[in-house]
Amino acid sequence: MRRVASKPRARWQSKVEEAGLLWHSGQQPYWNESVFYEFTAKEIDLLESATNELAEMTLAAAQHILDTNLCPRMGIPADAVELINKSWEAEPPSLYGRFDFAYDGEHSPKLLEYNADTPTSLLEAAAVQWYWLEDTFPKSNQFNSIHERLIARWEELTPHLPGRRVDFCSMDDVEDGMTITYLLDTAQQAGLTCSMFPMEEIGWDSKAFVGPDGQPLGAVFKLYPWEWMVREEFGKYLGAESTIWIEPAWKMLLSNKGILPVLWELYPGHPNLLEASFGSPEAMASWVKKPLLGREGANITLHDGGEEIETEGDYGAEGFIYQEMAPVKRFDGMCPVIGSWVIGHEEGAAASGLGIRESAERIITNTSQFVPHLFD
């Protein structure tokens, strides 16, 4: 694994915009193709294997959480537990997730967290970096079958979707909006009928959730966190069987940082896990404190010897976990995090591609850059 300097394409801004990446620049570029990460085929195989194994391990961890009533310890409200149990038993459709790894080509990939409910940076990983590869290194390989696998997954889910239809909803945000636009396109390529509108336009008519046209919603892909949904005005109706929600409610167990100490309890010393605890970090020389329901690197405390780094934010009311600090190797002064995508989550789930975010800081946030990759 190495970080390689590369000449950006002429008119790269318009090229990534054509692929849907409209938020490529800001105070600093979000998309950075002046460098790329190069892997060996063996390293890609290692990341793929770790992702597939963790996909199975997280399902076992979810069952353990329900069997041992750990939901309160994870800050999951009591009125959501019944919804989660019902969803877990019914096995409704699940689409995708993203495991985030610390990896440097020397140590085993170490799981930092699992974005199982509302993962983003999908468009960049699935499409934008693929077009970059075709334009710049067409004879090289990229670990990236995300697009094809998403279409295939929608085809698998079609029998479960009323009227062969799914509606896509998110907050009124450029990144979220383009992410669901991309997912809508993959669903249409699978033969589904689709529409798209903001989450705030979903209503309740006393019997069913309805869209802006007043028609009942049969299946909804929502890029909107379950922990927000269950606390809102219509949250008490989420158990209604008239609407299928993608991702399903049981993903609340996996997107919660509390899954990390549960995994460590079930698989202590596993090469792809870091020690994690709900309690004190006294046994760890260097550790990271993470909110159970945090997002985008907010409210993180990194303790390394006598140094502490903290990020601001509005998370942490539900509690925190402590996780051993991963081995860190800088590449040209930058710290990369590997986002490994898995499509599906029941039997047959598969690692499908990588996306890389990097930062000069040791905590990846929503402003950290996306960098493409290849392997030979």
RAHU-V426391 format. One record per residue. N is the residue number from 1. RES is the residue in one small letter. OMEGA is omega in radians with two decimals (none if undefined). D_FIRST is the distance of its C-alpha to the first C-alpha in Angstrom with 1 decimal. Layout:
N,RES,OMEGA,D_FIRST
N,RES,OMEGA,D_FIRST
This chain:
1,m,3.10,0.0
2,r,3.12,3.8
3,r,-2.97,7.1
4,v,3.06,9.7
5,a,-3.08,13.4
6,s,3.12,15.5
7,k,3.11,19.2
8,p,3.08,20.5
9,r,2.99,22.9
10,a,3.13,26.6
11,r,-3.11,28.2
12,w,-3.14,24.9
13,q,-3.14,26.9
14,s,3.14,29.4
15,k,3.14,26.8
16,v,3.06,25.1
17,e,3.09,28.6
18,e,3.11,29.7
19,a,3.09,27.0
20,g,-3.09,28.5
21,l,-3.07,26.2
22,l,-3.07,29.1
23,w,-3.04,27.7
24,h,-3.08,25.0
25,s,3.09,26.6
26,g,3.02,28.5
27,q,2.96,28.8
28,q,-3.13,25.2
29,p,3.03,23.3
30,y,3.08,21.9
31,w,-3.09,20.1
32,n,3.09,17.8
33,e,3.02,16.8
34,s,3.02,16.9
35,v,2.97,13.1
36,f,3.06,10.4
37,y,3.12,6.9
38,e,3.13,5.5
39,f,2.93,4.5
40,t,3.09,6.7
41,a,3.12,10.0
42,k,3.12,10.2
43,e,3.09,7.5
44,i,3.10,9.6
45,d,-3.14,12.7
46,l,3.13,12.0
47,l,3.12,11.9
48,e,-3.14,14.8
49,s,3.13,16.7
50,a,-3.14,16.5
51,t,-3.12,17.7
52,n,3.13,20.6
53,e,3.13,21.6
54,l,3.08,21.8
55,a,3.10,23.8
56,e,-3.12,26.3
57,m,-3.13,26.3
58,t,3.06,27.1
59,l,3.08,30.1
60,a,3.12,31.4
61,a,3.11,31.0
62,a,3.11,32.9
63,q,3.13,35.7
64,h,3.12,35.8
65,i,-3.13,36.2
66,l,-3.12,39.1
67,d,-3.04,40.7
68,t,3.07,40.7
69,n,-3.14,41.5
70,l,-3.10,38.6
71,c,3.11,38.8
72,p,3.12,40.9
73,r,-3.12,38.4
74,m,3.10,35.8
75,g,3.12,38.1
76,i,-3.07,38.9
77,p,-3.06,42.5
78,a,-3.09,45.1
79,d,3.08,46.1
80,a,-3.06,42.6
81,v,3.11,42.5
82,e,3.11,45.0
83,l,3.13,43.1
84,i,3.14,39.9
85,n,-3.13,41.8
86,k,3.13,43.5
87,s,-3.12,40.3
88,w,-3.13,38.6
89,e,-3.09,41.6
90,a,-3.11,42.0
91,e,3.10,38.3
92,p,-3.07,38.3
93,p,3.04,35.6
94,s,-3.01,32.1
95,l,-2.92,29.6
96,y,3.06,26.1
97,g,-3.13,23.9
98,r,3.02,20.5
99,f,3.08,18.7
100,d,-3.08,16.7
101,f,2.79,14.0
102,a,-3.11,12.6
103,y,-3.10,9.1
104,d,-3.13,6.7
105,g,-3.12,5.1
106,e,3.12,8.4
107,h,3.02,11.2
108,s,3.03,12.5
109,p,-3.12,12.2
110,k,-3.12,15.3
111,l,3.06,17.7
112,l,3.10,18.9
113,e,3.14,21.5
114,y,3.08,22.6
115,n,-2.96,24.0
116,a,-3.03,26.4
117,d,-3.07,29.3
118,t,-3.12,28.5
119,p,3.06,24.8
120,t,-2.94,24.2
121,s,3.14,21.4
122,l,-3.11,22.2
123,l,-3.14,23.4
124,e,-3.09,20.3
125,a,-3.02,18.0
126,a,-2.97,20.6
127,a,-2.96,22.1
128,v,-3.14,21.1
129,q,3.08,17.5
130,w,3.10,18.8
131,y,3.05,21.4
132,w,-3.14,19.0
133,l,-3.12,17.1
134,e,-3.12,20.6
135,d,-2.95,21.8
136,t,-3.11,19.0
137,f,-3.02,16.9
138,p,3.14,19.4
139,k,3.12,18.4
140,s,3.14,14.8
141,n,3.04,14.1
142,q,3.07,13.3
143,f,-2.99,13.6
144,n,2.97,16.8
145,s,-3.04,20.3
146,i,-3.06,21.5
147,h,-3.11,24.4
148,e,-3.12,25.8
149,r,3.06,25.5
150,l,3.11,27.3
151,i,3.13,30.1
152,a,3.14,30.4
153,r,3.07,30.5
154,w,3.11,33.3
155,e,3.09,35.1
156,e,-3.08,35.0
157,l,-3.03,36.3
158,t,3.14,39.1
159,p,-3.11,41.8
160,h,-3.04,41.3
161,l,-3.09,41.7
162,p,3.10,45.4
163,g,-3.11,46.5
164,r,-3.06,43.1
165,r,3.01,42.3
166,v,3.10,39.8
167,d,-3.06,40.1
168,f,-3.06,37.2
169,c,3.06,37.6
170,s,2.97,35.8
171,m,3.14,36.7
172,d,-3.03,37.8
173,d,-3.04,34.5
174,v,-3.09,32.6
175,e,3.14,29.2
176,d,-3.13,30.8
177,g,3.13,33.2
178,m,3.10,30.7
179,t,-3.14,28.6
180,i,3.03,31.8
181,t,3.10,32.8
182,y,3.13,29.7
183,l,3.07,30.3
184,l,3.12,33.9
185,d,3.12,33.0
186,t,3.12,31.1
187,a,3.11,34.2
188,q,3.10,36.6
189,q,3.07,34.7
190,a,3.08,35.3
191,g,-3.12,39.0
192,l,2.98,39.6
193,t,-2.99,41.9
194,c,2.92,40.4
195,s,-3.09,41.3
196,m,3.09,39.7
197,f,-3.11,41.2
198,p,3.11,40.6
199,m,-3.07,40.7
200,e,3.13,43.8
201,e,3.01,45.7
202,i,3.12,45.6
203,g,3.12,49.0
204,w,-3.05,51.1
205,d,3.13,54.5
206,s,3.10,55.8
207,k,-3.04,54.5
208,a,2.97,51.1
209,f,-3.08,48.3
210,v,3.08,49.0
211,g,-3.12,47.3
212,p,3.10,48.8
213,d,3.13,51.2
214,g,-3.13,52.6
215,q,-3.14,51.4
216,p,3.14,49.9
217,l,-3.12,46.2
218,g,3.12,45.2
219,a,-3.10,41.4
220,v,2.89,39.4
221,f,-3.07,35.7
222,k,3.02,35.4
223,l,-2.99,32.5
224,y,-2.96,34.4
225,p,3.08,33.9
226,w,-3.10,36.2
227,e,3.02,36.9
228,w,-3.08,38.5
229,m,-3.04,40.4
230,v,-3.11,42.1
231,r,-3.06,43.5
232,e,-2.99,45.0
233,e,-3.09,48.5
234,f,-3.10,47.9
235,g,-3.11,45.6
236,k,-3.13,48.5
237,y,-3.02,48.7
238,l,3.08,45.1
239,g,3.13,46.3
240,a,-3.06,48.4
241,e,-3.10,47.6
242,s,-3.12,48.4
243,t,3.02,44.8
244,i,-3.14,41.5
245,w,3.09,38.7
246,i,0.11,35.1
247,e,-3.13,33.1
248,p,-3.06,35.7
249,a,-3.11,37.1
250,w,3.07,35.4
251,k,3.04,32.0
252,m,-3.14,33.5
253,l,-3.02,32.7
254,l,-3.13,29.0
255,s,3.10,28.3
256,n,-3.13,30.1
257,k,3.07,28.0
258,g,3.09,30.6
259,i,-3.07,28.7
260,l,3.05,26.2
261,p,3.09,28.9
262,v,3.09,30.4
263,l,-3.12,27.3
264,w,3.10,27.1
265,e,-3.09,30.8
266,l,-3.06,30.5
267,y,-3.08,27.3
268,p,3.11,27.3
269,g,3.14,24.4
270,h,-3.04,22.4
271,p,-3.13,18.7
272,n,-3.14,17.6
273,l,2.98,20.3
274,l,3.08,21.1
275,e,-3.13,24.8
276,a,-3.03,26.8
277,s,2.97,30.5
278,f,-3.01,33.3
279,g,-3.04,35.1
280,s,3.10,34.6
281,p,-3.01,31.3
282,e,-3.10,33.2
283,a,-3.08,31.2
284,m,3.11,27.9
285,a,3.11,27.3
286,s,-3.03,24.9
287,w,3.09,25.1
288,v,3.09,24.9
289,k,-3.05,28.1
290,k,3.05,27.9
291,p,-3.13,30.8
292,l,-3.06,31.5
293,l,-3.13,31.7
294,g,3.14,29.6
295,r,2.96,27.7
296,e,3.06,25.2
297,g,-3.12,24.6
298,a,3.05,28.3
299,n,3.08,30.3
300,i,2.97,27.3
301,t,3.13,28.0
302,l,-3.11,25.3
303,h,-3.12,26.8
304,d,-3.07,25.1
305,g,3.13,27.7
306,g,-3.09,30.3
307,e,3.03,28.3
308,e,3.08,28.6
309,i,-3.14,27.2
310,e,3.00,29.0
311,t,-3.12,28.7
312,e,3.10,31.9
313,g,-3.06,33.0
314,d,-3.08,35.7
315,y,3.06,34.2
316,g,-3.10,35.0
317,a,-3.10,38.6
318,e,-3.13,37.8
319,g,-3.04,36.1
320,f,2.92,32.7
321,i,3.07,30.4
322,y,-3.12,28.5
323,q,3.06,25.0
324,e,3.12,23.2
325,m,-3.13,20.6
326,a,3.01,17.1
327,p,-3.05,15.0
328,v,2.98,13.8
329,k,3.12,11.2
330,r,3.04,11.7
331,f,-3.08,9.6
332,d,3.12,12.6
333,g,-3.08,14.9
334,m,3.10,13.5
335,c,3.13,12.9
336,p,2.96,11.1
337,v,-3.12,12.7
338,i,3.02,11.8
339,g,-3.08,15.1
340,s,-3.02,15.5
341,w,3.05,18.8
342,v,3.13,21.4
343,i,-3.02,24.5
344,g,3.05,27.7
345,h,3.03,28.2
346,e,3.11,30.9
347,e,-3.12,30.8
348,g,3.07,28.5
349,a,-3.03,26.0
350,a,2.96,22.6
351,a,-2.94,19.0
352,s,3.14,18.9
353,g,-3.10,16.0
354,l,2.90,13.5
355,g,-3.05,14.2
356,i,2.97,12.4
357,r,3.13,14.7
358,e,-3.12,14.2
359,s,3.00,16.9
360,a,3.06,17.9
361,e,-3.08,19.8
362,r,3.11,18.7
363,i,3.12,20.5
364,i,3.14,19.4
365,t,-3.11,22.7
366,n,3.09,24.1
367,t,3.14,23.6
368,s,-3.00,19.8
369,q,3.00,18.1
370,f,-3.09,16.5
371,v,-3.13,13.7
372,p,-3.12,13.0
373,h,3.00,10.1
374,l,3.00,10.0
375,f,-3.13,8.9
376,d,none,10.8
